[in-house]
């Protein structure tokens, strides 16, 4: 799922080389910490938070198929 987040995020930003994702796996929940380059945060969040909400929905659906829970956090 880390690759999925990376693919979606890099397609949105101006500086794809600055995208960093850290995966913290637990027994049932995996937390993904997303960092993007300066100035790209707004592109990832989107207008009224719609873009990040869509990414989180896709991530949640993919995790559900694996009987897990996934949480995406944006780190500044």
Helices and strands as residue ranges (DSSP letters): H 2-12, G 16-18, E 20-25, E 29-35, H 41-45, G 47-49, H 50-65, E 69-74
